[in-house]
Amino acid sequence: MTDIRDIIQSPIFAKQKGKLQKQQIRDLDGAVRSIVSAPAIGAMKVGGLQGIQVYKFKSNKQQVLLAYEVIQTTLYLYTFGSHENFYRDLKKYLRH
């Protein structure tokens, strides 16, 4: 099991988080804590998103996807959002 020591947010992740309401931030923080305690909890993606994992959680009765990657002892948080255009936007962000 990987021991997470650092958590790095992408600029897009931080910007999106700043727009959330308090309860949504608590839900997101809970999801991040779940990932830190069990890094393999998310579904591993293949193809163009190889190496990226996506964790699904509920916030305000809506499913939210959170894209992350664990490299050695660092957790990289890329983006989160509803399923609509999520993977398309994630691919676009990772290409840059």
GIWORA-V799721 format. One record per helix or strand of 3 or more residues. SS is the DSSP state (H for helix, E for strand). FROM is the first residue (numbers start at 1). TO is the last residue. If there is no record, write none. Layout:
SS/FROM/TO + SS/FROM/TO
//
This chain:
E/6/9 + H/11/18 + H/22/37 + H/39/41 + H/47/49 + E/53/59 + E/62/71 + E/74/81 + H/86/95
//
